[in-house]
Amino acid sequence: MNVIHVSTKDIRGGAARSAYRLHQGLQRIGWSSRMFVQDKTCPDQTVLRFKPPDSLVTRLRGRLRREVIARDFSRYHASRPAGYELFSDDRVPFQETVLAQIPQCDVVNLHWVAGLLDITSFLPQMTQSRPVVWTLHDMNAFTGGCHYDHGCGRFTGSCGLCPQLGSTSEQDLSRAVWERKSHALAACKKGRLRIVTPSRWLAEEAQKSTLLSGVRVDVIPYGLDLDVFAPRDRAFSRDLLGIPQDARVVFFLADALDIRRKGFFHLIEALPHCAKHIDKLLLVSLGQSPPKVDGGAPWLHLGSINDDRLLSVVYSAADLFVLPSLQDNLANTVLEAMACGVPVVSFNAGGTPDMVRPGVTGQLVPAFDVPALAVMIVQLLNTPGLLKTMSTHCRQVARDEYPLTLQAQRYAELYKTLVSDSANEGRSLSIGPLS
């Protein structure tokens, strides 16, 4: 059986890395798997790149469509508040060209596809010929354009009055995007579309949405290569990174540190209290866009690292991984830390509680409760025996629940079921159990 994974990027960003890891996992269990992407940076020959059309007429048509999309968004340039992440239109310039270049396969697995797929045309046409699995890495599939709603909740209706656009109209861009997605989903062939979320939290959010009200939602957690993400020698790791051997290291990682949803600023706010109670405290961070702030403790920023083995070395140099995220799916960083034997402290929000078991693999504190976050960091760093026990549990949970081959096997069973059922056109869809 042949599977094509469609993703805007191949390995850049958490969603892309997750898609590529699943692609590799399926290959390991003997499946024929390829990726189709817009932005290719890895040398893997099983990753195929979208080729922009060379026809003059098609290029001109794409340019006009791009201008229409830009015009629709331009009216919100002045009103859109600062601090929000990407807002994605559902349209792309070369809609038919992308569809025509998808290789022949038995199953299409969509991932993060903003800017690559025109949902309105792609979903109805593709589901006529084969099953489509859509793995959600954020909320964008069931919103009017945002990737995380920051608690807005308007996706449970039909969007409009979008706070991320600074909109004062019900009939704004978010409503237009929502309506186009609604028409596309309604036009899909029954039984040919399945939604998969890595976390129970994202599944529950999807089930609240009106857009996915008739589509089954299943939960399949991410998986990791546990030979790559494994505990490394701490003394060696710290020597390599220039970290003092006696430092008490708190580690934070995000694609971009200035994404407020990820909670770096809450960690910075907690650090002065931590520094008063922890000798030789050191904050180590990875990611783009480090803000110019006084963290109240020594801070080593290492920039961005895309090599997974080197990343495991950085995790292994830490005593504690802290990710006070306010809305997240199943954060790869938490899984990676646990696989490297590093306990985690996080807010009790999003998909993190799926992974962090209080007292076992780390601790959770109430969202936005910075004093509680500080107290928990101090408590764990000043209890080395507990940290050591948690470290063992972290690695064991990763082995038991998050190996890459287990994730691949779960997807393989889903693909086989969908292919087997695809001929049964009369089968109705319903929301599935969170499993």
Backbone hydrogen bonds, N-H to C=O, Kabsch-Sander energy under -0.5 kcal/mol:
donor,donor_aa,acceptor,acceptor_aa,energy
3,V,32,S,-2.5
4,I,107,V,-2.1
5,H,34,R,-2.9
6,V,4,I,-0.6
6,V,109,N,-2.4
7,S,5,H,-0.6
7,S,36,F,-2.1
8,T,112,W,-2.9
10,D,39,D,-1.3
13,G,11,I,-0.7
17,R,13,G,-2.5
18,S,14,G,-2.1
19,A,15,A,-2.2
20,Y,16,A,-2.6
21,R,17,R,-2.4
22,L,18,S,-2.1
23,H,19,A,-2.3
24,Q,20,Y,-2.3
25,G,21,R,-2.6
26,L,22,L,-2.5
27,Q,23,H,-1.6
28,R,24,Q,-1.9
29,I,25,G,-1.3
30,G,27,Q,-1.5
31,W,26,L,-2.7
32,S,1,M,-1.3
33,S,31,W,-0.8
34,R,3,V,-2.2
35,M,46,T,-2.4
36,F,5,H,-3.2
37,V,48,L,-3.0
38,Q,7,S,-0.7
38,Q,8,T,-1.2
39,D,8,T,-2.7
40,K,38,Q,-0.7
41,T,39,D,-0.5
47,V,44,D,-1.4
48,L,35,M,-3.6
48,L,46,T,-0.7
50,F,37,V,-3.2
59,R,55,S,-2.5
60,L,56,L,-2.4
61,R,57,V,-2.3
62,G,58,T,-2.4
63,R,59,R,-2.2
64,L,60,L,-2.2
65,R,61,R,-2.0
66,R,62,G,-2.5
67,E,63,R,-2.1
68,V,64,L,-1.9
69,I,65,R,-2.3
70,A,66,R,-2.5
71,R,67,E,-2.4
72,D,68,V,-2.2
73,F,69,I,-1.5
74,S,70,A,-2.0
75,R,71,R,-0.8
76,Y,73,F,-2.1
77,H,74,S,-1.6
80,R,76,Y,-2.2
84,Y,81,P,-0.6
88,S,145,G,-2.9
95,Q,92,V,-0.6
95,Q,93,P,-0.6
98,V,94,F,-1.9
99,L,95,Q,-1.7
100,A,96,E,-2.2
101,Q,97,T,-1.2
101,Q,98,V,-0.7
102,I,98,V,-0.7
102,I,99,L,-0.8
106,D,2,N,-2.2
107,V,2,N,-1.7
108,V,131,P,-2.0
109,N,4,I,-3.3
109,N,107,V,-0.5
110,L,108,V,-0.6
110,L,133,V,-3.0
111,H,6,V,-1.9
113,V,111,H,-0.8
116,L,113,V,-2.1
117,L,113,V,-2.0
119,I,90,D,-1.4
119,I,117,L,-1.0
121,S,118,D,-0.7
122,F,118,D,-3.0
123,L,119,I,-1.5
125,Q,121,S,-1.4
126,M,122,F,-3.1
127,T,123,L,-2.3
128,Q,124,P,-0.5
128,Q,125,Q,-0.8
129,S,126,M,-1.4
130,R,126,M,-1.7
132,V,192,R,-3.6
133,V,108,V,-2.8
134,W,194,R,-2.9
135,T,110,L,-2.8
135,T,133,V,-0.6
136,L,134,W,-0.7
136,L,196,V,-2.8
137,H,135,T,-0.5
139,M,147,H,-2.7
142,F,139,M,-1.7
143,T,140,N,-1.4
147,H,86,L,-0.7
152,C,149,D,-1.9
156,T,153,G,-1.6
157,G,154,R,-1.6
159,C,154,R,-2.1
161,L,169,S,-2.6
165,L,162,C,-0.9
166,G,162,C,-0.6
167,S,162,C,-2.5
172,D,170,E,-1.1
176,A,172,D,-2.0
177,V,173,L,-2.8
178,W,174,S,-2.3
179,E,175,R,-2.6
180,R,176,A,-2.1
181,K,177,V,-2.4
182,S,178,W,-2.4
183,H,179,E,-2.2
184,A,180,R,-2.2
185,L,181,K,-2.7
186,A,182,S,-2.1
187,A,183,H,-1.3
188,C,185,L,-0.9
192,R,189,K,-2.0
194,R,132,V,-2.3
195,I,216,R,-2.2
196,V,134,W,-2.3
197,T,218,D,-2.6
203,A,199,S,-1.6
204,E,200,R,-2.4
205,E,201,W,-2.2
206,A,202,L,-2.5
207,Q,203,A,-2.2
208,K,204,E,-0.9
208,K,205,E,-0.6
209,S,205,E,-0.8
209,S,206,A,-0.8
210,T,155,F,-1.4
213,S,210,T,-1.2
215,V,212,L,-1.6
218,D,195,I,-2.4
220,I,197,T,-1.9
220,I,218,D,-0.5
224,L,402,Y,-2.5
226,L,224,L,-1.0
228,V,225,D,-0.7
229,F,225,D,-2.7
230,A,228,V,-1.2
237,S,233,D,-2.5
238,R,234,R,-2.7
239,D,235,A,-2.2
240,L,236,F,-2.6
241,L,237,S,-1.7
242,G,238,R,-1.0
242,G,239,D,-0.6
243,I,238,R,-2.7
247,A,244,P,-1.4
248,R,280,K,-2.7
249,V,247,A,-0.8
250,V,248,R,-0.5
250,V,282,L,-2.6
251,F,320,L,-2.8
252,F,284,V,-2.2
254,A,286,L,-1.7
257,L,288,Q,-3.0
259,I,256,A,-1.4
260,R,258,D,-0.9
262,K,259,I,-1.6
263,G,260,R,-1.4
266,H,263,G,-0.5
267,L,263,G,-1.7
268,I,264,F,-2.5
269,E,265,F,-1.8
270,A,266,H,-1.5
271,L,267,L,-1.6
273,H,270,A,-0.6
274,C,270,A,-1.7
275,A,271,L,-3.0
276,K,272,P,-1.0
276,K,273,H,-0.5
277,H,273,H,-0.6
277,H,274,C,-1.4
278,I,274,C,-1.1
281,L,278,I,-0.8
282,L,248,R,-2.4
283,L,298,P,-2.8
284,V,250,V,-2.9
284,V,282,L,-0.5
285,S,300,L,-2.1
286,L,252,F,-1.6
287,G,303,G,-3.4
288,Q,255,D,-2.6
293,V,291,P,-1.3
295,G,293,V,-0.8
300,L,283,L,-3.3
301,H,299,W,-0.5
302,L,285,S,-2.8
302,L,300,L,-0.5
308,D,306,N,-0.6
311,L,307,D,-2.1
312,S,308,D,-2.0
313,V,309,R,-1.2
314,V,310,L,-1.6
315,Y,311,L,-2.3
316,S,312,S,-2.1
317,A,313,V,-0.9
317,A,314,V,-0.8
318,A,315,Y,-1.9
319,D,249,V,-2.0
320,L,249,V,-1.7
321,F,343,P,-2.7
322,V,251,F,-2.6
322,V,320,L,-0.5
323,L,345,V,-2.2
325,S,323,L,-2.2
326,L,261,R,-3.0
327,Q,261,R,-0.7
331,A,329,N,-0.6
334,V,331,A,-0.6
335,L,331,A,-1.6
336,E,332,N,-2.9
337,A,333,T,-2.4
338,M,334,V,-2.4
339,A,335,L,-2.6
340,C,336,E,-1.5
341,G,338,M,-2.0
342,V,337,A,-2.7
344,V,361,T,-1.8
345,V,321,F,-2.4
346,S,363,Q,-1.9
347,F,323,L,-0.6
348,N,365,V,-2.7
349,A,347,F,-2.0
351,G,328,D,-1.8
351,G,329,N,-0.7
352,T,349,A,-1.2
354,D,351,G,-1.5
355,M,352,T,-2.1
356,V,352,T,-2.4
357,R,355,M,-0.8
359,G,362,G,-2.6
360,V,357,R,-2.7
361,T,357,R,-2.0
362,G,357,R,-1.0
363,Q,344,V,-2.3
365,V,346,S,-1.9
369,D,366,P,-1.9
370,V,368,F,-1.7
373,L,369,D,-1.9
374,A,370,V,-2.6
375,V,371,P,-2.4
376,M,372,A,-2.2
377,I,373,L,-2.1
378,V,374,A,-2.3
379,Q,375,V,-2.6
380,L,376,M,-2.3
381,L,377,I,-2.5
382,N,378,V,-1.8
383,T,380,L,-1.7
386,L,383,T,-0.6
387,L,383,T,-2.0
388,K,384,P,-2.2
389,T,385,G,-1.9
390,M,386,L,-2.8
391,S,387,L,-2.3
392,T,388,K,-1.6
393,H,389,T,-2.0
394,C,390,M,-2.9
395,R,391,S,-1.9
396,Q,392,T,-1.9
397,V,393,H,-2.8
398,A,394,C,-2.2
399,R,395,R,-2.0
400,D,396,Q,-2.5
401,E,397,V,-2.8
402,Y,398,A,-1.8
404,L,224,L,-2.1
406,L,403,P,-0.5
407,Q,403,P,-1.6
408,A,404,L,-2.4
409,Q,405,T,-2.4
410,R,406,L,-2.0
411,Y,407,Q,-2.1
412,A,408,A,-2.7
413,E,409,Q,-2.1
414,L,410,R,-1.7
415,Y,411,Y,-3.0
416,K,412,A,-2.4
417,T,413,E,-2.0
418,L,414,L,-2.5
419,V,415,Y,-2.7
420,S,416,K,-2.2
421,D,417,T,-2.1
422,S,418,L,-1.2
424,N,421,D,-1.9
425,E,423,A,-1.7
427,R,424,N,-1.6
435,S,433,P,-0.8
